[in-house]
Amino acid sequence: MKNLNKHTSTDLPIYQLYIHPFDVSEMKKDIWCDDPVPAKLTIEKKKLNVDISYRGSHIRKLKKKSYHLRFIKPAMYRNSKEMHLNAEFKDPSLIRNKLSLDFFSDIGVLSPRSRHVFIKINGKNEGVYLELESVDENFLTSRQLPSGAIFYAVDGDANFSLISDLDKEVKKSLDLGYEKKVGLEQDEYYLQEMIFQVNSILRADFEKEIEKYINVDKYLRWLSGVVFTQNYDGFVHNYALYRNGETGQFEMIPWDYDATWGRDVNGKYMNEDYVRILGFNTLTARILDVDPFRKKYKALLEQIMNHQFTVEYMKPLIYELTSQIRPHVLMDPYEKGNIDQFDKEPEFIIRYIKARTKYLKSKLYKLD
């Protein structure tokens, strides 16, 4: 999806959706139904036939809905089969998700591209949305990456453990918590084998053996991104797994990062010490138990704190994004009444960066 660039333009693309009133009523009747309805989408005078449904879990209850679109005719648009449109309704800045995904990309993590767009449904303003690139085979080909399997972490059982995060019982299957997006049946075996090995490799052998299954450098970069942005759910959820078909190693891909930069899933203030420097989940604990890996993680944190996670680096990006979408926020029926808070969010995020940096520096000794 090459049009979803990190760099912003002076205006937002306008996406016009046309859905039959009967189908609108059907969607509203059962917000938990994943069955799509037909719609027409117009982007820059190009007309597309699509299927549309609500997306997300708890966010479906909110006034401003998020949507999943699948292209029907043509079946591909901008090298993609589908489109995710996030309302970002609980984030008063509307930029945290994009800010996070771009940050991950900047520190060397595979990350979806995104851009803000303005949605109209049946001629009525629906507001500012974040269009997210789908993590699928096209995600790989657009980056000239080897083909491989992609799994979505769909619930807390994607915790790299033999024990369920949901009921605290031994898992009946090691691929619980994952949904295969791309891949073959044998890739499910590779996923289960990786999770088994994460839990069963002897401590003395872990440093050498784990590299057969996990790209540790990429994992530590991903871990750094989660720790800096402070996405509490990111350790057992809010990610995808990519198994590189050439190396056989798994890599992490972030997803849904609106509850970050000092605010939680409800948009409430989150203390800068909420997520510990050591992170969470079984794989993280085992990797950081290895002295060379832990030292590498510390060096990575220090490097990022000196370059990307700084006010000097982030402030222009924050203000560029908010300046770009502000005129459209004033036309958003769900957001325009909160413009005063929207205007305060850039400084809120900057204060968070300062406070989080101070906290993490005070905890670096734990990695010695």
BALOBA-1460 file (C-alpha; in Angstrom, 3 decimals):
// residues 368
<rec num="1" residu="m" x="0.000" y="0.000" z="0.000"/>
<rec num="2" residu="k" x="2.497" y="2.530" z="-1.164"/>
<rec num="3" residu="n" x="0.207" y="5.558" z="-0.727"/>
<rec num="4" residu="l" x="0.096" y="5.110" z="3.041"/>
<rec num="5" residu="n" x="3.250" y="7.033" z="3.709"/>
<rec num="6" residu="k" x="4.709" y="8.268" z="6.955"/>
<rec num="7" residu="h" x="4.917" y="11.772" z="5.529"/>
<rec num="8" residu="t" x="1.754" y="13.835" z="5.639"/>
<rec num="9" residu="s" x="0.214" y="16.098" z="3.021"/>
<rec num="10" residu="t" x="-1.585" y="19.384" z="3.495"/>
<rec num="11" residu="d" x="-5.034" y="17.825" z="3.210"/>
<rec num="12" residu="l" x="-6.829" y="14.564" z="3.980"/>
<rec num="13" residu="p" x="-8.158" y="12.220" z="1.289"/>
<rec num="14" residu="i" x="-11.953" y="12.059" z="1.315"/>
<rec num="15" residu="y" x="-13.511" y="8.590" z="1.183"/>
<rec num="16" residu="q" x="-17.204" y="8.564" z="0.273"/>
<rec num="17" residu="l" x="-19.088" y="5.419" z="1.226"/>
<rec num="18" residu="y" x="-22.572" y="4.622" z="-0.041"/>
<rec num="19" residu="i" x="-24.461" y="1.912" z="1.845"/>
<rec num="20" residu="h" x="-28.120" y="1.036" z="1.216"/>
<rec num="21" residu="p" x="-30.256" y="2.325" z="4.138"/>
<rec num="22" residu="f" x="-31.592" y="-1.210" z="4.682"/>
<rec num="23" residu="d" x="-28.029" y="-2.509" z="5.074"/>
<rec num="24" residu="v" x="-27.174" y="0.354" z="7.433"/>
<rec num="25" residu="s" x="-30.124" y="-0.727" z="9.600"/>
<rec num="26" residu="e" x="-28.993" y="-4.356" z="9.472"/>
<rec num="27" residu="m" x="-25.514" y="-3.420" z="10.642"/>
<rec num="28" residu="k" x="-26.865" y="-1.343" z="13.518"/>
<rec num="29" residu="k" x="-29.225" y="-4.152" z="14.527"/>
<rec num="30" residu="d" x="-26.341" y="-6.401" z="15.578"/>
<rec num="31" residu="i" x="-23.022" y="-4.632" z="16.041"/>
<rec num="32" residu="w" x="-21.292" y="-7.947" z="16.848"/>
<rec num="33" residu="c" x="-22.159" y="-9.501" z="13.498"/>
<rec num="34" residu="d" x="-19.130" y="-9.868" z="11.213"/>
<rec num="35" residu="d" x="-21.183" y="-10.566" z="8.090"/>
<rec num="36" residu="p" x="-20.392" y="-7.769" z="5.625"/>
<rec num="37" residu="v" x="-22.878" y="-5.786" z="3.565"/>
<rec num="38" residu="p" x="-22.253" y="-4.407" z="0.060"/>
<rec num="39" residu="a" x="-21.204" y="-0.782" z="-0.377"/>
<rec num="40" residu="k" x="-19.692" y="1.565" z="-2.905"/>
<rec num="41" residu="l" x="-16.558" y="3.522" z="-2.133"/>
<rec num="42" residu="t" x="-15.422" y="6.599" z="-4.038"/>
<rec num="43" residu="i" x="-11.815" y="7.770" z="-3.682"/>
<rec num="44" residu="e" x="-10.625" y="10.653" z="-5.887"/>
<rec num="45" residu="k" x="-13.397" y="9.959" z="-8.437"/>
<rec num="46" residu="k" x="-12.528" y="6.253" z="-8.591"/>
<rec num="47" residu="k" x="-15.544" y="4.065" z="-7.791"/>
<rec num="48" residu="l" x="-15.018" y="0.739" z="-6.052"/>
<rec num="49" residu="n" x="-17.393" y="-2.032" z="-5.026"/>
<rec num="50" residu="v" x="-16.612" y="-3.223" z="-1.500"/>
<rec num="51" residu="d" x="-17.939" y="-5.314" z="1.357"/>
<rec num="52" residu="i" x="-18.071" y="-3.479" z="4.684"/>
<rec num="53" residu="s" x="-18.428" y="-4.610" z="8.281"/>
<rec num="54" residu="y" x="-17.657" y="-3.275" z="11.744"/>
<rec num="55" residu="r" x="-14.241" y="-4.122" z="13.186"/>
<rec num="56" residu="g" x="-12.756" y="-4.348" z="16.656"/>
<rec num="57" residu="s" x="-14.047" y="-5.776" z="19.934"/>
<rec num="58" residu="h" x="-15.057" y="-3.397" z="22.753"/>
<rec num="59" residu="i" x="-14.839" y="-0.417" z="20.376"/>
<rec num="60" residu="r" x="-17.971" y="-1.619" z="18.538"/>
<rec num="61" residu="k" x="-20.035" y="-0.227" z="21.425"/>
<rec num="62" residu="l" x="-18.751" y="3.297" z="20.807"/>
<rec num="63" residu="k" x="-20.707" y="5.919" z="18.874"/>
<rec num="64" residu="k" x="-18.079" y="6.298" z="16.180"/>
<rec num="65" residu="k" x="-17.602" y="2.881" z="14.572"/>
<rec num="66" residu="s" x="-14.480" y="1.373" z="13.017"/>
<rec num="67" residu="y" x="-14.772" y="-0.499" z="9.720"/>
<rec num="68" residu="h" x="-13.232" y="-3.312" z="7.734"/>
<rec num="69" residu="l" x="-13.538" y="-3.079" z="3.935"/>
<rec num="70" residu="r" x="-12.815" y="-5.814" z="1.414"/>
<rec num="71" residu="f" x="-12.428" y="-4.885" z="-2.241"/>
<rec num="72" residu="i" x="-14.804" y="-6.739" z="-4.571"/>
<rec num="73" residu="k" x="-14.533" y="-4.958" z="-7.906"/>
<rec num="74" residu="p" x="-11.731" y="-4.415" z="-8.510"/>
<rec num="75" residu="a" x="-10.513" y="-7.162" z="-6.149"/>
<rec num="76" residu="m" x="-7.298" y="-5.203" z="-5.505"/>
<rec num="77" residu="y" x="-6.773" y="-1.491" z="-4.962"/>
<rec num="78" residu="r" x="-3.355" y="0.080" z="-4.322"/>
<rec num="79" residu="n" x="-1.866" y="-3.406" z="-3.995"/>
<rec num="80" residu="s" x="-4.301" y="-4.385" z="-1.252"/>
<rec num="81" residu="k" x="-7.295" y="-6.709" z="-0.913"/>
<rec num="82" residu="e" x="-8.746" y="-4.953" z="2.118"/>
<rec num="83" residu="m" x="-8.702" y="-1.792" z="4.191"/>
<rec num="84" residu="h" x="-8.998" y="-1.080" z="7.910"/>
<rec num="85" residu="l" x="-10.572" y="2.223" z="8.957"/>
<rec num="86" residu="n" x="-10.066" y="3.000" z="12.650"/>
<rec num="87" residu="a" x="-12.189" y="5.617" z="14.409"/>
<rec num="88" residu="e" x="-9.555" y="6.174" z="17.150"/>
<rec num="89" residu="f" x="-12.502" y="7.364" z="19.243"/>
<rec num="90" residu="k" x="-10.932" y="6.904" z="22.697"/>
<rec num="91" residu="d" x="-7.765" y="8.792" z="21.739"/>
<rec num="92" residu="p" x="-8.382" y="12.546" z="22.132"/>
<rec num="93" residu="s" x="-5.428" y="13.300" z="19.832"/>
<rec num="94" residu="l" x="-6.477" y="10.840" z="17.071"/>
<rec num="95" residu="i" x="-2.752" y="10.400" z="16.281"/>
<rec num="96" residu="r" x="-1.402" y="7.924" z="18.859"/>
<rec num="97" residu="n" x="-1.844" y="4.841" z="16.702"/>
<rec num="98" residu="k" x="-0.086" y="6.353" z="13.690"/>
<rec num="99" residu="l" x="2.568" y="7.984" z="15.867"/>
<rec num="100" residu="s" x="3.328" y="4.582" z="17.403"/>
<rec num="101" residu="l" x="3.404" y="2.609" z="14.155"/>
<rec num="102" residu="d" x="5.708" y="5.178" z="12.544"/>
<rec num="103" residu="f" x="7.903" y="5.097" z="15.660"/>
<rec num="104" residu="f" x="8.210" y="1.305" z="15.399"/>
<rec num="105" residu="s" x="9.222" y="1.646" z="11.764"/>
<rec num="106" residu="d" x="11.837" y="4.255" z="12.695"/>
<rec num="107" residu="i" x="13.493" y="1.909" z="15.211"/>
<rec num="108" residu="g" x="13.698" y="-1.003" z="12.769"/>
<rec num="109" residu="v" x="10.499" y="-2.959" z="13.370"/>
<rec num="110" residu="l" x="8.177" y="-4.197" z="10.620"/>
<rec num="111" residu="s" x="5.124" y="-1.969" z="10.987"/>
<rec num="112" residu="p" x="1.940" y="-1.238" z="9.014"/>
<rec num="113" residu="r" x="1.763" y="2.020" z="7.093"/>
<rec num="114" residu="s" x="-1.125" y="4.326" z="7.909"/>
<rec num="115" residu="r" x="-2.660" y="7.679" z="7.039"/>
<rec num="116" residu="h" x="-5.544" y="9.816" z="8.212"/>
<rec num="117" residu="v" x="-8.547" y="10.124" z="5.915"/>
<rec num="118" residu="f" x="-11.957" y="11.788" z="6.123"/>
<rec num="119" residu="i" x="-15.002" y="9.526" z="5.779"/>
<rec num="120" residu="k" x="-18.476" y="10.388" z="4.526"/>
<rec num="121" residu="i" x="-21.277" y="7.804" z="4.650"/>
<rec num="122" residu="n" x="-24.264" y="8.418" z="2.368"/>
<rec num="123" residu="g" x="-23.214" y="12.061" z="2.084"/>
<rec num="124" residu="k" x="-23.013" y="12.648" z="5.828"/>
<rec num="125" residu="n" x="-19.728" y="13.479" z="7.564"/>
<rec num="126" residu="e" x="-18.509" y="10.507" z="9.594"/>
<rec num="127" residu="g" x="-15.212" y="12.114" z="10.518"/>
<rec num="128" residu="v" x="-11.455" y="11.615" z="10.732"/>
<rec num="129" residu="y" x="-10.279" y="8.008" z="10.510"/>
<rec num="130" residu="l" x="-6.942" y="6.227" z="10.402"/>
<rec num="131" residu="e" x="-6.529" y="3.979" z="7.380"/>
<rec num="132" residu="l" x="-4.306" y="1.029" z="8.260"/>
<rec num="133" residu="e" x="-2.406" y="-1.184" z="5.876"/>
<rec num="134" residu="s" x="-3.454" y="-4.824" z="6.137"/>
<rec num="135" residu="v" x="-0.762" y="-7.220" z="7.383"/>
<rec num="136" residu="d" x="-0.952" y="-9.935" z="4.724"/>
<rec num="137" residu="e" x="0.999" y="-11.311" z="1.751"/>
<rec num="138" residu="n" x="0.890" y="-7.872" z="0.068"/>
<rec num="139" residu="f" x="2.469" y="-6.381" z="3.203"/>
<rec num="140" residu="l" x="5.427" y="-8.692" z="2.551"/>
<rec num="141" residu="t" x="5.706" y="-8.236" z="-1.226"/>
<rec num="142" residu="s" x="5.546" y="-4.426" z="-0.989"/>
<rec num="143" residu="r" x="8.636" y="-4.589" z="1.246"/>
<rec num="144" residu="q" x="10.352" y="-7.220" z="-0.905"/>
<rec num="145" residu="l" x="10.367" y="-9.635" z="2.027"/>
<rec num="146" residu="p" x="10.472" y="-13.424" z="1.666"/>
<rec num="147" residu="s" x="7.048" y="-15.033" z="1.575"/>
<rec num="148" residu="g" x="5.977" y="-16.635" z="4.830"/>
<rec num="149" residu="a" x="3.173" y="-17.218" z="7.294"/>
<rec num="150" residu="i" x="1.390" y="-14.433" z="9.180"/>
<rec num="151" residu="f" x="-0.591" y="-15.029" z="12.358"/>
<rec num="152" residu="y" x="-2.725" y="-12.433" z="14.175"/>
<rec num="153" residu="a" x="-2.684" y="-12.437" z="17.980"/>
<rec num="154" residu="v" x="-6.414" y="-12.251" z="18.668"/>
<rec num="155" residu="d" x="-6.585" y="-12.672" z="22.445"/>
<rec num="156" residu="g" x="-4.536" y="-13.025" z="25.623"/>
<rec num="157" residu="d" x="-3.597" y="-16.625" z="24.902"/>
<rec num="158" residu="a" x="-0.988" y="-15.295" z="22.445"/>
<rec num="159" residu="n" x="1.358" y="-15.053" z="25.438"/>
<rec num="160" residu="f" x="4.179" y="-17.430" z="24.324"/>
<rec num="161" residu="s" x="3.317" y="-19.658" z="27.290"/>
<rec num="162" residu="l" x="2.089" y="-23.231" z="27.787"/>
<rec num="163" residu="i" x="-0.473" y="-21.815" z="30.208"/>
<rec num="164" residu="s" x="-3.587" y="-19.968" z="29.080"/>
<rec num="165" residu="d" x="-3.672" y="-16.291" z="30.012"/>
<rec num="166" residu="l" x="-7.469" y="-16.491" z="30.095"/>
<rec num="167" residu="d" x="-8.248" y="-19.452" z="32.386"/>
<rec num="168" residu="k" x="-4.736" y="-20.191" z="33.803"/>
<rec num="169" residu="e" x="-5.020" y="-23.822" z="32.659"/>
<rec num="170" residu="v" x="-2.608" y="-25.765" z="30.451"/>
<rec num="171" residu="k" x="-3.409" y="-24.898" z="26.837"/>
<rec num="172" residu="k" x="-5.207" y="-27.596" z="24.857"/>
<rec num="173" residu="s" x="-3.365" y="-26.380" z="21.762"/>
<rec num="174" residu="l" x="-0.278" y="-24.193" z="21.512"/>
<rec num="175" residu="d" x="-1.730" y="-22.108" z="18.692"/>
<rec num="176" residu="l" x="-4.531" y="-20.829" z="20.935"/>
<rec num="177" residu="g" x="-4.796" y="-17.038" z="20.755"/>
<rec num="178" residu="y" x="-3.735" y="-16.907" z="17.092"/>
<rec num="179" residu="e" x="-5.589" y="-16.639" z="13.814"/>
<rec num="180" residu="k" x="-3.739" y="-17.605" z="10.640"/>
<rec num="181" residu="k" x="-3.942" y="-14.800" z="8.098"/>
<rec num="182" residu="v" x="-1.459" y="-16.168" z="5.554"/>
<rec num="183" residu="g" x="0.165" y="-19.579" z="5.322"/>
<rec num="184" residu="l" x="-0.153" y="-23.328" z="4.955"/>
<rec num="185" residu="e" x="-1.280" y="-25.994" z="7.388"/>
<rec num="186" residu="q" x="2.352" y="-26.848" z="8.202"/>
<rec num="187" residu="d" x="2.893" y="-23.246" z="9.338"/>
<rec num="188" residu="e" x="0.567" y="-23.955" z="12.261"/>
<rec num="189" residu="y" x="3.006" y="-26.694" z="13.269"/>
<rec num="190" residu="y" x="5.917" y="-24.222" z="13.065"/>
<rec num="191" residu="l" x="4.020" y="-21.806" z="15.318"/>
<rec num="192" residu="q" x="3.309" y="-24.508" z="17.914"/>
<rec num="193" residu="e" x="6.886" y="-25.768" z="17.732"/>
<rec num="194" residu="m" x="8.229" y="-22.260" z="18.341"/>
<rec num="195" residu="i" x="6.027" y="-21.800" z="21.428"/>
<rec num="196" residu="f" x="7.009" y="-25.236" z="22.747"/>
<rec num="197" residu="q" x="10.714" y="-24.479" z="22.284"/>
<rec num="198" residu="v" x="10.394" y="-21.058" z="23.952"/>
<rec num="199" residu="n" x="9.184" y="-22.903" z="27.054"/>
<rec num="200" residu="s" x="11.323" y="-26.039" z="26.936"/>
<rec num="201" residu="i" x="14.855" y="-25.108" z="25.765"/>
<rec num="202" residu="l" x="17.252" y="-25.528" z="28.665"/>
<rec num="203" residu="r" x="18.575" y="-22.299" z="30.145"/>
<rec num="204" residu="a" x="22.180" y="-23.202" z="29.226"/>
<rec num="205" residu="d" x="21.190" y="-23.698" z="25.576"/>
<rec num="206" residu="f" x="18.696" y="-20.883" z="25.195"/>
<rec num="207" residu="e" x="21.025" y="-18.207" z="23.765"/>
<rec num="208" residu="k" x="22.126" y="-20.456" z="20.902"/>
<rec num="209" residu="e" x="18.927" y="-22.413" z="20.251"/>
<rec num="210" residu="i" x="16.299" y="-19.647" z="20.351"/>
<rec num="211" residu="e" x="17.762" y="-17.958" z="17.251"/>
<rec num="212" residu="k" x="16.484" y="-20.931" z="15.233"/>
<rec num="213" residu="y" x="12.940" y="-19.796" z="15.992"/>
<rec num="214" residu="i" x="13.040" y="-16.079" z="16.865"/>
<rec num="215" residu="n" x="14.866" y="-13.148" z="15.281"/>
<rec num="216" residu="v" x="16.106" y="-11.869" z="18.641"/>
<rec num="217" residu="d" x="17.394" y="-8.527" z="17.345"/>
<rec num="218" residu="k" x="14.004" y="-7.744" z="15.810"/>
<rec num="219" residu="y" x="12.254" y="-8.966" z="18.974"/>
<rec num="220" residu="l" x="14.328" y="-6.634" z="21.159"/>
<rec num="221" residu="r" x="13.514" y="-3.715" z="18.864"/>
<rec num="222" residu="w" x="9.821" y="-4.574" z="19.090"/>
<rec num="223" residu="l" x="10.110" y="-4.913" z="22.893"/>
<rec num="224" residu="s" x="11.749" y="-1.480" z="23.036"/>
<rec num="225" residu="g" x="8.876" y="-0.005" z="21.029"/>
<rec num="226" residu="v" x="6.256" y="-1.489" z="23.350"/>
<rec num="227" residu="v" x="8.125" y="-0.275" z="26.421"/>
<rec num="228" residu="f" x="8.609" y="3.266" z="25.092"/>
<rec num="229" residu="t" x="5.021" y="3.710" z="23.885"/>
<rec num="230" residu="q" x="3.739" y="1.865" z="26.969"/>
<rec num="231" residu="n" x="1.159" y="-0.377" z="25.319"/>
<rec num="232" residu="y" x="0.224" y="-2.645" z="28.233"/>
<rec num="233" residu="d" x="-1.764" y="-5.044" z="26.017"/>
<rec num="234" residu="g" x="1.071" y="-5.275" z="23.517"/>
<rec num="235" residu="f" x="2.790" y="-8.232" z="25.187"/>
<rec num="236" residu="v" x="-0.019" y="-10.769" z="24.722"/>
<rec num="237" residu="h" x="-2.182" y="-9.029" z="22.138"/>
<rec num="238" residu="n" x="-2.004" y="-6.188" z="19.594"/>
<rec num="239" residu="y" x="0.581" y="-7.822" z="17.370"/>
<rec num="240" residu="a" x="1.009" y="-10.122" z="14.399"/>
<rec num="241" residu="l" x="3.670" y="-12.800" z="13.903"/>
<rec num="242" residu="y" x="5.531" y="-13.159" z="10.601"/>
<rec num="243" residu="r" x="7.534" y="-16.323" z="9.960"/>
<rec num="244" residu="n" x="10.215" y="-15.548" z="7.416"/>
<rec num="245" residu="g" x="10.069" y="-18.363" z="4.864"/>
<rec num="246" residu="e" x="13.825" y="-18.197" z="4.213"/>
<rec num="247" residu="t" x="15.211" y="-18.016" z="7.751"/>
<rec num="248" residu="g" x="12.384" y="-19.820" z="9.576"/>
<rec num="249" residu="q" x="12.516" y="-17.088" z="12.249"/>
<rec num="250" residu="f" x="9.467" y="-15.312" z="13.655"/>
<rec num="251" residu="e" x="9.214" y="-11.509" z="13.845"/>
<rec num="252" residu="m" x="6.716" y="-9.272" z="15.684"/>
<rec num="253" residu="i" x="4.535" y="-6.696" z="13.932"/>
<rec num="254" residu="p" x="2.666" y="-4.108" z="16.083"/>
<rec num="255" residu="w" x="-1.057" y="-3.486" z="15.647"/>
<rec num="256" residu="d" x="-3.677" y="-1.239" z="17.362"/>
<rec num="257" residu="y" x="-1.512" y="1.210" z="19.304"/>
<rec num="258" residu="d" x="-4.010" y="3.939" z="20.201"/>
<rec num="259" residu="a" x="-3.722" y="3.250" z="23.968"/>
<rec num="260" residu="t" x="-0.197" y="4.675" z="24.211"/>
<rec num="261" residu="w" x="1.849" y="7.830" z="24.845"/>
<rec num="262" residu="g" x="0.374" y="8.349" z="28.322"/>
<rec num="263" residu="r" x="-3.262" y="7.272" z="27.801"/>
<rec num="264" residu="d" x="-4.938" y="3.898" z="28.382"/>
<rec num="265" residu="v" x="-7.654" y="2.061" z="26.413"/>
<rec num="266" residu="n" x="-10.302" y="4.394" z="27.814"/>
<rec num="267" residu="g" x="-8.335" y="7.521" z="26.963"/>
<rec num="268" residu="k" x="-7.543" y="8.109" z="30.635"/>
<rec num="269" residu="y" x="-4.181" y="9.279" z="31.985"/>
<rec num="270" residu="m" x="-1.647" y="6.474" z="32.388"/>
<rec num="271" residu="n" x="1.310" y="6.966" z="34.735"/>
<rec num="272" residu="e" x="4.698" y="6.945" z="33.055"/>
<rec num="273" residu="d" x="5.770" y="3.979" z="35.254"/>
<rec num="274" residu="y" x="2.836" y="1.724" z="34.361"/>
<rec num="275" residu="v" x="4.792" y="-0.644" z="32.084"/>
<rec num="276" residu="r" x="8.024" y="-1.900" z="33.601"/>
<rec num="277" residu="i" x="11.320" y="-1.765" z="31.732"/>
<rec num="278" residu="l" x="11.525" y="-5.587" z="31.740"/>
<rec num="279" residu="g" x="8.209" y="-5.918" z="29.938"/>
<rec num="280" residu="f" x="6.017" y="-9.007" z="30.193"/>
<rec num="281" residu="n" x="5.279" y="-12.449" z="28.660"/>
<rec num="282" residu="t" x="7.224" y="-15.705" z="28.758"/>
<rec num="283" residu="l" x="9.402" y="-15.060" z="25.705"/>
<rec num="284" residu="t" x="10.485" y="-11.644" z="26.977"/>
<rec num="285" residu="a" x="11.425" y="-13.096" z="30.367"/>
<rec num="286" residu="r" x="13.484" y="-15.885" z="28.803"/>
<rec num="287" residu="i" x="15.283" y="-13.588" z="26.352"/>
<rec num="288" residu="l" x="16.163" y="-11.052" z="29.048"/>
<rec num="289" residu="d" x="17.435" y="-13.887" z="31.230"/>
<rec num="290" residu="v" x="20.325" y="-14.244" z="28.760"/>
<rec num="291" residu="d" x="23.121" y="-11.835" z="29.666"/>
<rec num="292" residu="p" x="24.203" y="-10.830" z="26.110"/>
<rec num="293" residu="f" x="20.566" y="-10.326" z="25.036"/>
<rec num="294" residu="r" x="19.816" y="-8.224" z="28.102"/>
<rec num="295" residu="k" x="22.899" y="-6.038" z="27.493"/>
<rec num="296" residu="k" x="21.889" y="-5.638" z="23.853"/>
<rec num="297" residu="y" x="18.409" y="-4.560" z="24.972"/>
<rec num="298" residu="k" x="19.900" y="-1.985" z="27.345"/>
<rec num="299" residu="a" x="22.130" y="-0.574" z="24.609"/>
<rec num="300" residu="l" x="19.125" y="-0.413" z="22.273"/>
<rec num="301" residu="l" x="17.043" y="1.498" z="24.830"/>
<rec num="302" residu="e" x="19.864" y="3.982" z="25.357"/>
<rec num="303" residu="q" x="20.355" y="4.438" z="21.617"/>
<rec num="304" residu="i" x="16.637" y="5.093" z="21.042"/>
<rec num="305" residu="m" x="16.479" y="7.485" z="24.017"/>
<rec num="306" residu="n" x="19.288" y="9.477" z="22.418"/>
<rec num="307" residu="h" x="17.729" y="9.569" z="18.956"/>
<rec num="308" residu="q" x="14.077" y="8.706" z="18.215"/>
<rec num="309" residu="f" x="12.446" y="8.885" z="21.670"/>
<rec num="310" residu="t" x="13.322" y="12.519" z="22.268"/>
<rec num="311" residu="v" x="11.320" y="15.731" z="22.300"/>
<rec num="312" residu="e" x="13.520" y="17.112" z="19.509"/>
<rec num="313" residu="y" x="12.720" y="14.166" z="17.235"/>
<rec num="314" residu="m" x="9.059" y="13.573" z="18.131"/>
<rec num="315" residu="k" x="7.736" y="17.124" z="18.576"/>
<rec num="316" residu="p" x="7.763" y="18.091" z="14.861"/>
<rec num="317" residu="l" x="6.064" y="14.789" z="13.972"/>
<rec num="318" residu="i" x="3.374" y="15.297" z="16.618"/>
<rec num="319" residu="y" x="2.591" y="18.847" z="15.528"/>
<rec num="320" residu="e" x="2.697" y="17.966" z="11.840"/>
<rec num="321" residu="l" x="0.042" y="15.271" z="12.343"/>
<rec num="322" residu="t" x="-2.243" y="17.351" z="14.565"/>
<rec num="323" residu="s" x="-1.963" y="20.407" z="12.277"/>
<rec num="324" residu="q" x="-2.889" y="18.266" z="9.294"/>
<rec num="325" residu="i" x="-6.048" y="16.781" z="10.802"/>
<rec num="326" residu="r" x="-7.270" y="19.735" z="12.928"/>
<rec num="327" residu="p" x="-9.431" y="21.400" z="10.211"/>
<rec num="328" residu="h" x="-11.111" y="18.034" z="9.648"/>
<rec num="329" residu="v" x="-11.616" y="17.402" z="13.377"/>
<rec num="330" residu="l" x="-13.771" y="20.553" z="13.328"/>
<rec num="331" residu="m" x="-16.004" y="18.790" z="10.762"/>
<rec num="332" residu="d" x="-16.089" y="15.491" z="12.652"/>
<rec num="333" residu="p" x="-19.521" y="15.146" z="14.317"/>
<rec num="334" residu="y" x="-18.058" y="12.979" z="17.096"/>
<rec num="335" residu="e" x="-14.893" y="14.988" z="17.782"/>
<rec num="336" residu="k" x="-15.569" y="18.690" z="17.113"/>
<rec num="337" residu="g" x="-16.937" y="19.244" z="20.621"/>
<rec num="338" residu="n" x="-13.614" y="18.068" z="22.075"/>
<rec num="339" residu="i" x="-11.386" y="20.441" z="20.099"/>
<rec num="340" residu="d" x="-10.024" y="22.104" z="23.256"/>
<rec num="341" residu="q" x="-8.702" y="18.788" z="24.525"/>
<rec num="342" residu="f" x="-7.412" y="17.896" z="21.050"/>
<rec num="343" residu="d" x="-5.380" y="21.131" z="21.077"/>
<rec num="344" residu="k" x="-3.809" y="20.200" z="24.427"/>
<rec num="345" residu="e" x="-2.766" y="16.691" z="23.401"/>
<rec num="346" residu="p" x="0.549" y="17.539" z="21.671"/>
<rec num="347" residu="e" x="1.944" y="19.011" z="24.891"/>
<rec num="348" residu="f" x="0.455" y="16.107" z="26.869"/>
<rec num="349" residu="i" x="2.386" y="13.651" z="24.676"/>
<rec num="350" residu="i" x="5.574" y="15.698" z="24.951"/>
<rec num="351" residu="r" x="5.278" y="15.701" z="28.762"/>
<rec num="352" residu="y" x="4.831" y="11.930" z="28.600"/>
<rec num="353" residu="i" x="8.036" y="11.528" z="26.560"/>
<rec num="354" residu="k" x="9.989" y="13.505" z="29.158"/>
<rec num="355" residu="a" x="8.483" y="11.611" z="32.104"/>
<rec num="356" residu="r" x="8.829" y="8.167" z="30.491"/>
<rec num="357" residu="t" x="12.456" y="8.879" z="29.584"/>
<rec num="358" residu="k" x="13.250" y="9.889" z="33.153"/>
<rec num="359" residu="y" x="11.576" y="6.752" z="34.502"/>
<rec num="360" residu="l" x="13.320" y="4.378" z="32.076"/>
<rec num="361" residu="k" x="16.734" y="5.936" z="32.750"/>
<rec num="362" residu="s" x="16.165" y="5.352" z="36.464"/>
<rec num="363" residu="k" x="15.521" y="1.644" z="35.777"/>
<rec num="364" residu="l" x="18.354" y="0.870" z="33.351"/>
<rec num="365" residu="y" x="20.353" y="-0.668" z="36.233"/>
<rec num="366" residu="k" x="17.924" y="-3.600" z="36.200"/>
<rec num="367" residu="l" x="19.474" y="-4.635" z="32.879"/>
<rec num="368" residu="d" x="23.059" y="-4.820" z="34.191"/>
